[in-house]
């Protein structure tokens, strides 16, 4: 019984810790792309509508310099979701040192503009 009480008390801290770790990972990955990013073209291969969430997901694929196909995605508000269709080509920026890390060029450009201010 005592084990379950301790577990129920620790669970929120574990969840919050996992969320913080995820955000730190995203920030580090974004910094890597800003430092050594390579622009390329990607193709949207899948769109996922989530019924009860305010965000929808768009998945894209691109090739790294070795020819390996990489897959990543980004979340959009419902109002932006219809702007993209499967088969559309978009510009992305991936890390030269870690090609599996990528973000849309639009996002990277916005971050670079904010840094210059």
N, CA, C and O of each residue as an XYZ file, in Angstrom:
468
protein
N       0.826     -1.204      0.000
C       0.000      0.000      0.000
C       0.867      1.265      0.000
O       0.595      2.216     -0.732
N       1.896      1.259      0.818
C       2.782      2.411      0.912
C       3.455      2.702     -0.435
O       3.673      3.858     -0.796
N       3.777      1.644     -1.163
C       4.403      1.795     -2.480
C       3.521      2.607     -3.422
O       4.009      3.484     -4.133
N       2.223      2.316     -3.425
C       1.303      3.011     -4.328
C       1.108      4.473     -3.929
O       0.895      5.327     -4.789
N       1.178      4.759     -2.656
C       1.078      6.145     -2.197
C       2.298      6.930     -2.682
O       2.159      8.041     -3.193
N       3.478      6.360     -2.523
C       4.711      7.005     -2.972
C       4.680      7.173     -4.494
O       5.042      8.227     -5.016
N       4.251      6.137     -5.188
C       4.161      6.191     -6.646
C       3.213      7.305     -7.100
O       3.528      8.053     -8.025
N       2.070      7.410     -6.456
C       1.104      8.446     -6.842
C       1.630      9.846     -6.531
O       1.262     10.801     -7.215
N       2.468      9.986     -5.531
C       3.061     11.287     -5.212
C       4.185     11.655     -6.182
O       4.380     12.831     -6.488
N       4.914     10.668     -6.660
C       6.047     10.918     -7.550
C       5.645     11.067     -9.016
O       6.357     11.713     -9.784
N       4.538     10.494     -9.407
C       4.118     10.496    -10.811
C       4.065     11.898    -11.424
O       4.586     12.084    -12.523
N       3.464     12.888    -10.769
C       3.446     14.228    -11.382
C       4.857     14.790    -11.618
O       5.099     15.452    -12.627
N       5.770     14.531    -10.702
C       7.141     15.025    -10.870
C       7.848     14.342    -12.032
O       8.621     14.977    -12.751
N       7.592     13.067    -12.218
C       8.182     12.329    -13.335
C       7.631     12.864    -14.661
O       8.385     13.054    -15.615
N       6.341     13.101    -14.718
C       5.720     13.618    -15.940
C       6.254     15.011    -16.262
O       6.605     15.287    -17.409
N       6.318     15.882    -15.271
C       6.840     17.232    -15.485
C       8.304     17.173    -15.913
O       8.722     17.930    -16.789
N       9.077     16.291    -15.309
C      10.477     16.119    -15.691
C      10.622     15.674    -17.137
O      11.507     16.151    -17.847
N       9.762     14.767    -17.578
C       9.806     14.296    -18.966
C       9.443     15.421    -19.935
O      10.049     15.538    -21.000
N       8.472     16.236    -19.580
C       8.082     17.364    -20.437
C       9.231     18.363    -20.545
O       9.538     18.838    -21.638
N       9.861     18.681    -19.429
C      10.994     19.614    -19.433
C      12.142     19.050    -20.260
O      12.755     19.777    -21.042
N      12.440     17.767    -20.099
C      13.519     17.138    -20.871
C      13.234     17.201    -22.364
O      14.148     17.421    -23.159
N      11.986     17.013    -22.752
C      11.610     17.087    -24.166
C      11.835     18.497    -24.717
O      12.372     18.656    -25.813
N      11.427     19.513    -23.965
C      11.643     20.891    -24.417
C      13.126     21.221    -24.522
O      13.537     21.909    -25.456
N      13.921     20.750    -23.595
C      15.370     20.972    -23.654
C      15.948     20.313    -24.901
O      16.810     20.888    -25.565
N      15.481     19.114    -25.220
C      15.951     18.412    -26.421
C      15.603     19.208    -27.674
O      16.438     19.351    -28.567
N      14.389     19.722    -27.750
C      13.966     20.501    -28.910
C      14.814     21.764    -29.045
O      15.233     22.113    -30.148
N      15.065     22.443    -27.940
C      15.878     23.662    -27.967
C      17.296     23.352    -28.432
O      17.852     24.090    -29.246
N      17.881     22.283    -27.933
C      19.232     21.889    -28.355
C      19.260     21.534    -29.843
O      20.173     21.940    -30.562
N      18.270     20.785    -30.300
C      18.193     20.426    -31.720
C      18.049     21.672    -32.592
O      18.674     21.773    -33.648
N      17.232     22.607    -32.151
C      17.029     23.834    -32.919
C      18.327     24.632    -32.978
O      18.665     25.184    -34.025
N      19.050     24.699    -31.876
C      20.337     25.375    -31.856
C      21.323     24.732    -32.817
O      22.109     25.421    -33.466
N      21.277     23.407    -32.904
C      22.158     22.680    -33.832
C      21.844     23.060    -35.279
O      22.759     23.274    -36.075
N      20.574     23.145    -35.620
C      20.174     23.516    -36.985
C      20.559     24.966    -37.272
O      20.991     25.278    -38.382
N      20.409     25.849    -36.298
C      20.812     27.236    -36.505
C      22.317     27.345    -36.722
O      22.778     28.199    -37.480
N      23.080     26.482    -36.059
C      24.551     26.548    -36.142
C      25.091     26.004    -37.460
O      25.998     26.594    -38.047
N      24.546     24.892    -37.930
C      25.136     24.262    -39.132
C      24.083     23.776    -40.122
O      24.253     22.747    -40.775
N      23.006     24.526    -40.222
C      21.881     24.113    -41.052
C      22.160     24.118    -42.548
O      22.879     24.972    -43.068
N      21.570     23.141    -43.218
C      21.653     22.999    -44.672
C      20.219     23.009    -45.208
O      19.371     22.236    -44.762
N      19.966     23.889    -46.161
C      18.618     23.989    -46.721
C      18.423     22.932    -47.811
O      19.324     22.656    -48.604
N      17.229     22.354    -47.826
C      16.884     21.383    -48.866
C      15.374     21.390    -49.070
O      14.632     22.048    -48.340
N      14.943     20.646    -50.075
C      13.518     20.534    -50.364
C      12.972     19.243    -49.762
O      13.626     18.201    -49.793
N      11.778     19.331    -49.221
C      11.103     18.165    -48.661
C       9.728     18.036    -49.308
O       9.217     18.981    -49.911
N       9.144     16.858    -49.172
C       7.811     16.595    -49.708
C       6.904     16.171    -48.565
O       7.276     15.325    -47.752
N       5.725     16.753    -48.502
C       4.752     16.363    -47.485
C       4.183     15.005    -47.870
O       3.673     14.821    -48.975
N       4.279     14.056    -46.940
C       3.843     12.691    -47.232
C       2.619     12.261    -46.432
O       1.997     11.248    -46.753
N       2.264     13.023    -45.393
C       1.143     12.602    -44.561
C       0.632     13.789    -43.759
O       1.406     14.642    -43.326
N      -0.679     13.832    -43.568
C      -1.306     14.836    -42.714
C      -2.184     14.119    -41.702
O      -2.913     13.189    -42.048
N      -2.112     14.556    -40.452
C      -2.876     13.923    -39.386
C      -3.745     14.961    -38.689
O      -3.248     15.919    -38.097
N      -5.053     14.749    -38.773
C      -5.979     15.634    -38.073
C      -6.313     15.026    -36.726
O      -6.720     13.868    -36.630
N      -6.135     15.816    -35.706
C      -6.467     15.355    -34.356
C      -7.766     16.033    -33.940
O      -7.849     17.260    -33.888
N      -8.747     15.245    -33.654
C     -10.101     15.759    -33.432
C     -10.221     16.742    -32.276
O     -10.806     17.814    -32.434
N      -9.689     16.399    -31.145
C      -9.939     17.215    -29.961
C      -8.783     18.134    -29.592
O      -8.781     18.737    -28.519
N      -7.829     18.236    -30.457
C      -6.686     19.109    -30.174
C      -6.711     20.304    -31.097
O      -7.294     20.264    -32.181
N      -6.075     21.358    -30.655
C      -6.030     22.557    -31.495
C      -4.902     22.484    -32.518
O      -4.794     23.348    -33.389
N      -4.057     21.450    -32.417
C      -2.957     21.286    -33.367
C      -3.181     20.060    -34.240
O      -3.750     19.058    -33.806
N      -2.718     20.165    -35.487
C      -2.694     19.027    -36.405
C      -1.245     18.816    -36.824
O      -0.424     19.724    -36.696
N      -0.926     17.626    -37.324
C       0.458     17.274    -37.646
C       0.630     17.078    -39.148
O      -0.223     16.492    -39.814
N       1.744     17.579    -39.664
C       2.140     17.403    -41.063
C       3.492     16.704    -41.061
O       4.420     17.138    -40.380
N       3.602     15.613    -41.831
C       4.841     14.833    -41.905
C       5.481     15.052    -43.270
O       4.799     15.026    -44.294
N       6.797     15.268    -43.278
C       7.527     15.472    -44.527
C       8.751     14.568    -44.594
O       9.234     14.074    -43.575
N       9.241     14.362    -45.812
C      10.451     13.576    -46.043
C      11.429     14.376    -46.885
O      11.037     15.166    -47.745
N      12.721     14.153    -46.618
C      13.789     14.787    -47.391
C      14.969     13.827    -47.445
O      15.043     12.879    -46.663
N      15.883     14.075    -48.363
C      17.079     13.235    -48.477
C      18.275     13.978    -47.918
O      18.462     15.169    -48.167
N      19.088     13.247    -47.150
C      20.328     13.838    -46.655
C      21.421     13.619    -47.699
O      21.164     12.982    -48.720
N      22.633     14.129    -47.473
C      23.702     14.014    -48.487
C      24.097     12.582    -48.844
O      24.650     12.341    -49.916
N      23.816     11.633    -47.951
C      24.153     10.236    -48.243
C      23.071      9.550    -49.066
O      23.237      8.403    -49.481
N      21.953     10.258    -49.306
C      20.842      9.679    -50.047
C      19.797      9.032    -49.169
O      18.782      8.541    -49.662
N      20.035      9.028    -47.878
C      19.074      8.437    -46.944
C      17.848      9.341    -46.798
O      17.971     10.555    -46.634
N      16.679      8.735    -46.860
C      15.435      9.487    -46.709
C      15.165      9.677    -45.219
O      15.152      8.722    -44.441
N      14.955     10.920    -44.851
C      14.671     11.281    -43.457
C      13.223     11.745    -43.361
O      12.676     12.300    -44.314
N      12.614     11.514    -42.217
C      11.217     11.886    -42.012
C      11.111     12.697    -40.728
O      11.711     12.367    -39.705
N      10.335     13.761    -40.814
C      10.092     14.591    -39.643
C       8.718     15.220    -39.806
O       8.041     14.980    -40.806
N       8.305     16.010    -38.853
C       6.996     16.635    -38.942
C       6.913     17.883    -38.100
O       7.831     18.215    -37.349
N       5.797     18.567    -38.238
C       5.557     19.761    -37.442
C       4.070     19.880    -37.171
O       3.237     19.363    -37.915
N       3.759     20.574    -36.089
C       2.372     20.789    -35.693
C       1.893     22.144    -36.183
O       2.656     23.108    -36.243
N       0.628     22.198    -36.527
C       0.006     23.427    -37.019
C      -1.322     23.656    -36.317
O      -1.983     22.713    -35.882
N      -1.701     24.928    -36.213
C      -3.047     25.242    -35.780
C      -4.009     24.824    -36.879
O      -3.618     24.702    -38.040
N      -5.245     24.606    -36.520
C      -6.259     24.217    -37.506
C      -6.349     25.216    -38.650
O      -6.554     24.830    -39.801
N      -6.197     26.490    -38.340
C      -6.323     27.527    -39.372
C      -5.227     27.436    -40.431
O      -5.430     27.903    -41.551
N      -4.070     26.847    -40.111
C      -2.958     26.722    -41.050
C      -2.918     25.357    -41.742
O      -2.257     25.196    -42.769
N      -3.613     24.396    -41.187
C      -3.524     23.000    -41.627
C      -3.886     22.817    -43.098
O      -3.209     22.071    -43.806
N      -4.931     23.477    -43.566
C      -5.398     23.304    -44.944
C      -4.473     23.943    -45.975
O      -4.621     23.710    -47.174
N      -3.530     24.739    -45.515
C      -2.561     25.377    -46.411
C      -1.635     24.337    -47.059
O      -1.094     24.580    -48.138
N      -1.452     23.196    -46.417
C      -0.534     22.156    -46.890
C      -1.318     20.941    -47.388
O      -2.332     20.558    -46.806
N      -0.824     20.343    -48.483
C      -1.432     19.132    -49.036
C      -0.353     18.076    -49.226
O       0.814     18.406    -49.438
N      -0.739     16.816    -49.151
C       0.195     15.728    -49.433
C       0.725     15.909    -50.848
O      -0.046     16.133    -51.781
N       2.036     15.814    -51.006
C       2.674     16.016    -52.298
C       3.278     17.402    -52.463
O       4.109     17.620    -53.344
N       2.856     18.349    -51.608
C       3.437     19.695    -51.673
C       4.917     19.646    -51.320
O       5.351     18.835    -50.503
N       5.673     20.519    -51.946
C       7.100     20.651    -51.648
C       7.294     21.855    -50.738
O       6.723     22.923    -50.956
N       8.114     21.651    -49.713
C       8.429     22.725    -48.775
C       9.940     22.777    -48.572
O      10.646     21.804    -48.837
N      10.417     23.897    -48.109
C      11.831     24.037    -47.801
C      12.045     23.712    -46.326
O      11.302     24.180    -45.463
N      13.059     22.911    -46.048
C      13.437     22.583    -44.672
C      14.930     22.835    -44.512
O      15.673     22.937    -45.488
N      15.344     22.931    -43.259
C      16.755     23.077    -42.920
C      17.095     21.950    -41.961
O      16.445     21.785    -40.929
N      18.129     21.166    -42.309
C      18.558     20.075    -41.431
C      19.973     20.347    -40.949
O      20.696     21.146    -41.544
N      20.361     19.687    -39.883
C      21.695     19.847    -39.318
C      22.700     19.068    -40.160
O      22.497     17.884    -40.429
N      23.778     19.721    -40.577
C      24.814     19.040    -41.363
C      25.489     17.939    -40.553
O      25.862     16.904    -41.105
N      25.647     18.153    -39.263
C      26.319     17.153    -38.434
C      25.377     16.054    -37.943
O      25.821     14.961    -37.590
N      24.080     16.348    -37.922
C      23.077     15.366    -37.496
C      21.864     15.491    -38.420
O      20.863     16.101    -38.047
N      21.948     14.922    -39.614
C      20.923     15.145    -40.646
C      19.503     14.701    -40.279
O      18.551     15.083    -40.960
N      19.345     13.920    -39.240
C      17.990     13.507    -38.840
C      17.240     14.630    -38.124
O      16.036     14.518    -37.890
N      17.938     15.705    -37.776
C      17.317     16.844    -37.102
C      16.976     17.895    -38.151
O      17.853     18.348    -38.887
N      15.713     18.283    -38.223
C      15.305     19.292    -39.211
C      14.122     20.095    -38.703
O      13.370     19.669    -37.826
N      13.991     21.273    -39.290
C      12.864     22.167    -39.036
C      12.512     22.834    -40.356
O      13.329     22.865    -41.276
N      11.303     23.365    -40.453
C      10.936     24.068    -41.678
C      11.788     25.325    -41.817
O      12.185     25.933    -40.823
N      12.061     25.702    -43.054
C      12.865     26.901    -43.310
C      12.168     28.128    -42.743
O      12.822     29.035    -42.228
N      10.868     28.159    -42.835
C      10.098     29.288    -42.306
C      10.369     29.480    -40.809
O      10.565     30.605    -40.348
N      10.379     28.385    -40.064
C      10.645     28.445    -38.629
C      12.072     28.912    -38.350
O      12.299     29.740    -37.468
N      13.025     28.381    -39.101
C      14.429     28.754    -38.928
C      14.625     30.229    -39.275
O      15.320     30.945    -38.554
N      14.025     30.683    -40.359
C      14.145     32.092    -40.750
C      13.572     33.018    -39.679
O      14.149     34.066    -39.390
N      12.451     32.636    -39.096
C      11.844     33.450    -38.038
C      12.777     33.537    -36.829
O      12.908     34.596    -36.216
N      13.418     32.432    -36.492
C      14.343     32.431    -35.352
C      15.571     33.292    -35.645
O      16.045     34.020    -34.772
N      16.079     33.208    -36.858
C      17.247     34.029    -37.228
C      16.904     35.520    -37.200
O      17.715     36.339    -36.767
N      15.719     35.865    -37.655
C      15.291     37.274    -37.608
C      15.172     37.748    -36.156
O      15.561     38.870    -35.832
N      14.642     36.903    -35.300
C      14.499     37.270    -33.892
C      15.872     37.449    -33.227
O      16.031     38.300    -32.353
N      16.854     36.654    -33.638
C      18.198     36.778    -33.078
C      18.840     38.104    -33.463
O      19.627     38.657    -32.695
N      18.512     38.620    -34.645
C      19.118     39.848    -35.128
C      18.557     41.092    -34.439
O      19.147     42.169    -34.528
N      17.452     40.954    -33.773
C      16.825     42.113    -33.107
C      17.536     42.447    -31.827
O      17.151     43.389    -31.134
